[in-house]
């Protein structure tokens, strides 16, 4: 069996063999990326995390429980993620001809699984390492507890990898049920119960770092031992279905192609699962066109219950985050404001299927009879209502004066930006022309800025003004921020109009 | 009903000829089939007469006026299906058709009736509750054709409607198109299928190989 595998892989390896010049270029680019992007970004994150308010929050007595809840959420997330993107996603070719061969699947797809596991372990290790480094920068002494928490988290990443594979290998109903159990256990974890779950062990290790309590070894050992769950990996790999693996392989190949050519919107569309339920729920389509479209969007949204629920919860969270920004200390208010508006942008997105389809049909040869502007306007109603209603719920929960009024303005602005994003069309080819600089071709920056323009507008305008409103309160300065938001909204609307007209050409 | 005409229309990019000059007229209640080998310019011609592409020379006219899809009257008069449309993945097949009919002014039960009738004509009534991703390639082709038939029009333009269809489905499509011709619509199809051309077209134009 090994001989067969080795021979098969050697055929591919010959095809993929790199010339010396390619290898040299790869090393050159890697050094540039590390030197110009990774190191500065790491330093910026560490310095940001080393701010006194952040360190105080990380060292608070309640932080261990939050760490435990985050760990449980990660475990549940891994279980759910496996259905969309599991750890075993070889190329469609390998899926067809290697995973589809008579060789045992635990051998043919072990390599992609190990690569995914290694990437996950590195990511977890890097995240924990950054937090620990921030504490050291802030003046905390290096301790055994800090080493233990890093080691423990690496052990936990092994468990996460198994959960991730379970999400891909086991039936959806089982993994969703397990995820719910994990979330419930994570939410209920407190005090003495921390010692009974892996996420509780992570929390106990963090307790040693945050409170300076004596180092406890056993949770780190327990997490290391729990990695023995990897023993179950061959059985889980053997249980993978070829069709589902191929669907994921094809989907991710499409996504990588779309991202490569700069079509991020198309790539994110590939990630959205098609509907499978609610087909017999009738859309009335009665009354004027505007009303018919609202009916269509509401009932169609019900066909994606998980997405819509998560998007609506994101909007509630976004409303809450923007509301509490006013109460945050300097330095931390940026974090809540930017997280809030980003979450709002993403949350509104799940309500925008109708808007996206209207934009797709704003081109010549549209299926629809109404004018593109009428259709886009009508399809914006539901995203706006969702943003206003769910976000206001969160803003009310934030309980800061004027927060709801500010949120409503933000909601209008963010929906306008969504319209702008939907009407984007293909990337102008001019953005891909080489831009030679001493550090190489930076045309990719143009392309990235174009791809992320909507999110950048939201972060800069909505995020920046939210911080300003939080700092200034609801008086005259708050009114000024509202006026600036109105001006920005008008500009975004004008730009969206221009894009829609361009689509018609 | 409308009268469609092409007067020496041609298309080229730099010195590359995509479509050699061609002329024809399609009076109301008649059908024209565009024939020709791959690369002869059939789809280019359909894009020109549907107003989606400006000819390099000559003119495509609808009732004596140049065809331009930016013109609302032209959009209302011409229903063209060239390639697959941008379906809404969150709607069932029947809802797609009802929604399209609604946007063209057929509201309420009229839209439902139009969707029902179109699906029945094309033999896809049993697919009414399927989402688009649940259709086979042939079924997707039929739904695609249905999107062109469910809305009001005076001129119907179809690019290779026989694609991915078996003989029975091709017959259903031909019958549905013939019904529109009998109603008074002008029809232009590009096709490689002799049976379909014979059963639909009153005249043919064969484009030369480039």
Interface residues (C-beta under 8 A of the other chain):
Chain A: X274 X275 X276 X279 X280 X283 X285 X286 X287 X289 X292 X296 X300 X301 X303 X304 X353 X354 X357 X360 X361 X363 X364 X365 X366 X367 X368 X369 X370 X375 X504
Chain B: X50 X51 X52 X69 X70 X75 X76 X80 X82 X85 X86 X87 X88 X89 X90 X91 X92 X95 X98 X99 X100 X102 X103 X104 X105 X107 X108 X111 X129 X130 X131 X132 X133 X147 X151
